[in-house]
Amino acid sequence: MNPLVLLALGATLLACLLVILGAHAYAAGRAQRAALVARLSASGGSEPAGRPRRFPGVDRRLRRTRLGRRIARKLATTGLDLTPGEFFVYAVGGLAAVWLLAASFLAPFFGPVAGLIGVWAANAFLNWQRARRIERFINQLPELARILANATQAGLALRTAIGLAAEELEAPAGEELSRVADRLAVGHSIEEALGELADRLPSRELVVLVSTLVLSARAGGAIVGSLRNLTVTLEQRKETRREIRTQLSQVTVTAYLVPAIGLGSLLLVDAMMPGALDRMTGAAVGQIAVLVALGLFTLGFVLIRRLSKIDV
């Protein structure tokens, strides 16, 4: 046989072999990457264990963007059993529904306005869930300080005491301390692990507790006495926060009634004079008047919330 033919045949076989090996390596790499993303998602708290994952393609693409990373960070501090992809799809679906309802029941002009309000509401929902989780964690801080004081007094090391508290306390304190214990188990220092906890759930009470534990771990000292005193202080602050929240409940309800009155006024006008909103928003003057009114209602809501916010 011609040597050139043999050379061409051998080159072809070699090329086919390289293509097969390349395809196999590519498939194995994609499988490893998918497994790594799944493990990181589960460890970050954004994907619940034991529940099938929805919209995996959207989730993978979204995590590569700045918006997806921001949503993932917020979800990690809220404790919600959602991935960034799931939250994004649900939020987009909710925005579309709100847009259509506003355009159908009020006027087409109110569709984009409702969409913008929906975007704000999605972000506000995450902030509310985060604030709620921080509040629940703060309420558990006295019990946490008491467990750490008892464990330390019994002769346990601080790392062991944190693991014990993670097992004893319910969520969210138990979940957050489990993360701290995992960081300590892989070699992180107490200062780094507790610093990450303070960054995830920022509060004055937690900063004081973290500072006490870090200083005690650095320089030693009477950590049991410090934790005992801190427990009493945290209990007093807990009661003070509860009293303030009760006294400001009426102001909080008023803040939410202000925009509700505006929406009710629009529905009342449209019910009394069908088609009035279409005619009003059909002109530039009417659109400007509606936007100014919505801005004033929003300003009233923000001002009432600011005036009713008291830092303890």
Secondary structure, 3 states (H helix, E strand, C coil): CCHHHHHHHHHHHHHHHHHHHHHHHHHHHHHHHHHHHHHHHHHCCCCCCCCCCCCHHHHHHHHCCHHHHHHHHHHHHHCCCCCHHHHHHHHHHHHHHHHHHHHHHCCCCHHHHHHHHHHHHHHHHHHHHHHHHHHHHHHHHHHHHHHHHHHHHCCCCHHHHHHHHHHHCCCCHHHHHHHHHHHHHCCCCHHHHHHHHHHHCCCHHHHHHHHHHHHHHHHCCCHHHHHHHHHHHHHHHHHHHHHHHHHCHHHHHHHHHHHHHHHHHHHHHHHHCCCHHHHHHCCHHHHHHHHHHHHHHHHHHHHHHHHCCCCC
